[in-house]
């Protein structure tokens, strides 16, 4: 197998002209070779992958160059002809499994579909799906294949995407951010699966990612992409030890450091605002087989403090965060705002609570209404809480928030789909901050962002905390990112908080075996 991209260019088609998105790039992947294409959000990585798979959006088109697979120009093929090899000779693992999987179809049927399209019988496809599911570490295979996507964790959905891509034994995989937003332990499992595939089936892979730590573990060569161009290529060892371009150096500098981060003294106070929960329990499933997502959790977040909550996918972090901002009700236990039980709040008191405690969701692309312009999305909270005497005043407040978030002047007239990942995350923060809350619950708000944008958003959050004396509950699977902003860290495992310490002390002297595992995996 040989895969080559030669002088590829892709443009955005507008009524007046075609704007260049990918500019004259060339790269190659040899048989059984793992090659990385890295760069920040919006650099053109995904458009390069979609060009190879004949999946460019309607407003994008290839304006030059060729894409060769085993000497054949697959970019020149008609769609009908390409479908004969798509999934069979070349296959793709998409970035967002939740949006790529059909929410109305069971997992087994979706996996089998890939085999049926290329001549397998239903029985053959079912058997192969079961074998591949076990190979990729999907435990309780029968339950998983009969489940719907929403019933699976992020790591399990990512495994399903890998199984679907492998149904027809392709010689080349294009993996678009296959470990993005996964906790470190699940990330390591996915990396092991991909390495096993390389050893067992000699699969070649073009890995598209912004996570340089994953590149270091998986790939032999790296191409660096910036503003639609490949600006540097080298072996992985050479790139990490002697980067040539300043942009590559900035990517490496932005990686979370392994030492104890320097952090200003906390302004945490026991006076005034506080959010506390005692003995919270939340279970899902039938009474006979209920799973406790949150199991007898108690914690307190004080005014001006950043409390970090870390743990792997499925540990209960998001469920706990949802209960703390009253989006979900606990099965038992109590939540107190400034010492008052929120379950006894009147309707007006609950409305005031929601104004004080805002949440920034993990996936801004899913949480922002795709049919509304950005200005309308940010303004919505002002309308709900009756802030601003007129539309003009509300728009002034929205524009001030836009400037605080360092968003471009024309962003208010755009839709979420027109923004980069970093811009969408800033919009999500602006939507929460427009109400001037006292506390932000940040649920994995950095997990899907590249390292440079991560650094920018983290700096913004630190600045807001310092100037506005904000209180944070910062939820993440990356303990070293959390340590850069948190005063205290609680480690969550199987629904329980198994350890809680000041951030620097936790990094230096972890007591629980699970905490030690998180730190060890983060250092690999």
N, C-alpha and C positions, 0 to 999 in steps of 0.2 A: 504494500500500500504506500502510495505517495500522494500527499496533499499539498497543493501550492496555490497561493494567491499572488497574482502578478499585476502590479500597478492598478489595483482596485480603487475606484472613486465612486462615491455615493453622494447624491444631492437631494436636497429638500425642494420639491417643486412648489413654486408660488405662482400667482397669476402673472407676475411680471418677469421673473427670472428663476433660475435654479441655484439655490445656495449650497455651496460645498459643505458636506458633513464629514466625509472620509476622503482623504486626499492622497492618491497615488501610493497606496501601501502595498508592500510585498512581504510574504512570509511563507514558511514551509513547515510541514510536520512529516517526519519519516515514519517508517513502519515500526510500531511498538514504542514510539517516542512520545513523551509528554512535554508539550511546549506551552508556555504561558504568554498570554497577551494581557498586560496590566496597564492601568491608567485610572484617573479619577472619573467620577460620574460625568457623563456628557462628552467623553473624549472620542466616542465612536466605536467602542469595542463591540457592543451588542449589535449595532448596525452592520458591522463586518460579519458577525456570525449569521445574522438574518439574511444577508446577501448570499451566503453559501447555501442556505437552506431554502431559497426562493420564498422567503417570508417577509420581505420588506413591506412596511405599511404602504397604503395607497399613495400617500403624498411623498414617498421616497422612491428613488430609482437609481439603478446602477448606471453611471455615466461614462464608465471606462474600465478597462482591465478584464482579466480572465480569472476563473477559478477552476483549477484542474484537480481531478481525482483519478489516480492511476492513468494519467495521460489524457483523459477525456475532459473536454471543456464543459463542466456541468452548469456553468453560468449561462451558456448559450442554449441549453436544453429547453424545450417547451415544458410547461408545467406537468402535462400528462406524462411525458417521458421521464421527467425527474422523479415523479411519484413512485416509479418502478424501483428506484434505488434508495429513495428517502426512507430511512428507518431500517434499511437492509444493508446498504454499504456505508452510508453516512447517517448518523443519528444525533439528536440534540437533547441535552438535559437543560430544561429551561430554568430561568432564574427564580420565578415565583411559582412554586408548586400549587399553592392555594388557588391562584388565578388560572393556572394551566390545566388543572384537573376539573372535570365536569362535576359540579356540586350535586347533581341529581342522579348520578350514576355510581353504582358500587365500584369499589377499587378493582375487584377481580375482572369485571366486564371491561373496564378501561384498559387494563393491562392486556387482556386477551385480544382486544380490538387491533392492536399493533400487529399481532401474529396473523389474525384473520385476513388483514389487508394484503398479506404476502403469502397466502396459500395454505396456511395451517388450518386444520379442522378445529372445531370448537373444543373437542376433547384434547387434541394435541396442544392447543394454546393454553388450556387450563393446566395441563400437566407441566408445561414449560414455565408458566407463571408461578406455579407452586415451587418448583425447583429454584428459580431465580430469586424468589422472595426469601427462601431459606439462605441462599448464597449471600444475599445482601443484608442478612442479619435481622430480617423481619420476624421476630418471635411471635408465637401464637398465630401462625400463618393463616389458618382457616378463618379466624375472627377478622384479621386484617383484610382479607380478600372479600369478605362479606360486609365490610364497613363502608360508610360514606366518607369523603375526604375530611369533613369537619370533625369526625370522631377520632382522627389521628393527630399525633403531635407533629411539630415541624420536622423533626428528624425522620419520623416514619414516612411523612409525605415525600421527603427528599429521596428516601430509599425507593418509594414507589416510582418516582420519576426515572430513577436509574434502571429499575427493572423494565419499565416500558421501553426505554431507549435500547435495552439489550435483547429484546425479544427475538430479533432476527439476525443476531451475531454480526453487527456492523464492524467494519475494520477501522472506522474513525468515529470518535465521539467528540462533539463540540459541547463543552460543559460551561454554561453561562452562570457564573457565581454559584456553584453547587453547594458551597458551605456557608454562604452569606446568612447571617441572622441565626446561625446554630450555635449552641453552647459548645465549650471547648471539648467536652467529653464526646458529644455527638459528632462534632467536627472531626475528631480523631478517628472515630469509627468509620465515617464516610471516606476519609483519606485511606484507611486500611482497605476498605472495599475496592476503591479505585486502583490501589497498588496490586491487590490480588487479581483484579481483572487484567491488568497489564501482564502479570506473570502467567496466568492461566490461558488467556486468549490472545495475547500479543496485540491488544487494542492500542491504537494510537489516539492521542487526545490533544485537542486545542483547549486549554483551560483559560477561560476569560474571568478575571477576578481583579479585585483591588486589594486583596489580602496577601501581602507579601510573605507572611509566615507560612501560608499554605503553599505558595510557590516554592519556597525553600525546601519543603518536605517532599513535593511531588515532581517537580519539573527539572529537566536537564538544560533547557534553554529558555530565554525570556526576551520578549519584544515589549518595549515601553511605548505607549501611545499617548499623545498629547495634542489636543485641539485637532483631532482627525488625522494626525500624521504619526508615523513611527519614527521616533527621534533617537532611539538607541536599541541595540540588540547585542546580546552576549550570552555566554554560558551563565547559569545561575550563580555558580561560585564566583565568577569574575564580576558579575553585576553587583553582588552584595559586598564584595571586598574592594572593588575599584570602579564605582559608578562614574561615568564621564559627564553626563548632562546634569545641570543644576536641578532640573525638575526631578530626576531620578534620585538625586541626593535628598531632596525635600521629602520624597515619599519614604525613604528609609529613615529620615530623622523623625517623621511623624509616627513611627511605630511606637506602641506603648513601651516604656522603659521597664526593665526588670528590677531596678532598685526601689528604694522607698521614696515615693514622690514628695517633694516639698510642697507644703500646703499652709497658707496663713492660718493663724489661730481662729477657731470657730467663734461666731457671735451667738452661739446657742444660749438660750435663756429659758428658765423655768417660769418666767413671768409672761403673761399675755397668752398668745396663741399656742395651742398644743393639740395634737391629734394622737389619740391613744386607742388601742384595741386590747381587749382582754378575752382570752380563751376562745378566739374565733374558730369556728368549724364550718366547712363547706364541703358537701359530698355530692357526687354525681353518679347517676345510674340507678338501678332498681334497689329497693331496700335490701333484698337478699344478696346483691352483689355490688353494693355501693362502694365507690372509691373516694377516699377523703383527699380532696385536692389541697385543702387547708385543714390542718389537724392541731387544734388547741394552740393557736398562735397568739402571743401577746407581745406588743412593742409600743414604744412611745417616741414620737417625733416632736422635738421642741422647736420653739421659735428661732429662726435664723440658722437652723441646723440642716445639714444634708445627711440623710440616713441612706446608706447604700444597701440594697437587697440583691444578693447574688445567688445563683443556683442554675442548674441545668434545665433544659426544656422539660416541661411537665412537673417541675418541682412545686408549683403552686404560686409562683411570684405574681403572675398577671391576675389570677383569681383573687389573691389578697389585695392587690392594688385596686381592683374593681370594687371590692367591698368597702375599702377605705374611702373611696370617693362616691359611695352610695349608688353605684351602677348595678350592683348585685347585693342581695340581702343574705346575711349569714344564716346557716341553719341553727346555730347557737352562738353565744358570746355577745359581747357588747362593743360598740365603737363610741368614743367620747370626743367631742369637740369642746375644748376649754372646760373639761370636767362635766359636760352635759351629754346625756345619752341621746344620740341622734335618732334612735328609733321612736323617741317620744316627741320629736320635733313636729310643729304645725307645718302646714303647707308653705307658709311664708318663711318660717325658719329653715326649712329644707331648701327653699330657693336661695336663701342667703348663704347656706352651707355650700351649695353648688357654685356660687360665685366666689367664695373664699378658697375652695379646694378644686382646682382644675387638673385635668389629666392630658398628657401628650401621648397619643397612642403610638404603638410600635410601627405601624405601617401607614404613613400619611397618604399614600396613594389610595388605600382602601378607606381611610377615615374622612378624606375630603370629598365632598359631593362633586362628581365629575361633570354635572350639568350646570354648576354655578361658577361664575367668575370669582377670582380670588378676593376681590373687594367685597363681594356679597357674602362670601364665606366668613371673612374676618368680622364683618359688620353684624352677623347674625346674633352673636352673644349680646351685643348692645341692645338690639331690638327685644330679645327675650327678657332682659333685665331692665328694660325701660330706661336706658342710659342715653343721654343726649336729647335736647329739646327739639331738634329738627334733623332732617336727613343731611343737611350741610354740616351740622356740628358732628354727627356721627362719622361722616366721610373725613372730616378733619382729624378726628381721633384715629380713624383707620390709617390715614396717611402718615400720622406721627408714628404709629406702630410699625408701619412699613419701613420708615427711615431707621427706627431703632433696630430692626432686624436686618438692616443693610441689604434690603431687597431693591431691585431696579425700579425706576419710577413708573414703568409701563406694566408692572406685574399685576396690578389690580384689575386690569382689563383682560387678563389671560385666564385660561382654564387650567386645572391641575395637570392635565396631560401635556401641557406645553412647557412645564417646568422641569428642571433637573431634580434629582433626589434631595440634594442639599437645600434647594429653594423650597421644595414642598415641606421639608422638615421645619424650615424657618416660618413658613405660613402656619403650620400646625402650632408652633410656639406662639406666634402672633395671635392666633385665635384664642388661645388660653390666656395670654397676657393682657389682652384688650380689656378684660374685666378687672384688672389690677388685683389678682388673687393674692392671698397670703401664703398659699402653698401650691406647689406643682408636683404632681405625680408623673414622673418621666418613665414610661414603660418601654424599655428597649429603644429609646429614641435615637440611638447612634448605631444600632446593630447592622443596618443595611447600607450604611454610608461608607465611602472610601476614607482612607486614613486622613487625608488632608481636610476633607469636609468635616469628619469627626472632630478633628482638632479645632476647627473654626466654631462648630456648634458648642463644643465643650467650653471654649473660651468665652462664648456669648453667655452660656449659663452661669459661669463663674462671675462674669461681670455683673449680670443681673442680680445674682445673690448678694454681691458686695454692695451694690448701689441701692438696691431696694429692700435689703434684709429679708429676702425670700427664704422660705422653708422648702426643702426638697425631700421627696422620697424617690431615690434614683434606682430604678430596677434594671438589671443587666445580667447577662451571663458572663461578661468579661470582667473578672475581678480586678485586673490591673487598670482598666479604664475607670472603674468605679473608685479605685483608690486615689485617682487624681483629683476627685471632687468631693468625696465623702468624708465626713468627720467620724462617723461610726459605720460599721458594716455588719449586717446580719446575714448569715449563710443559711439558705433554705434547702432542705433535702427531704424528699418524700412527704411534702406538706408541713414539715416542722422546721422551726428555726433551731439549728443544731449548734450554732456558735454565734456570739455577738461580742465585738470588741471595737475599740478605736482603730481606725484604718491602718495606721502605721504599726500598731501592735499586732494586728491580725496578720499582716504580711511578714512580720519578723518571727512571730511565735504562734503559728496556727496550732490549735489543740485537737480539733476533730479530724479524723482520717479523711473525711470527704473534702474539707477545706484544703488539706495538704495535697489531695489529688488535683483539685482545681488549680492550685498554684503550680504544681509540677507540670500539668498539661499546658498551662500558659507559658511555661519557660522552654518548652520543647522547640 
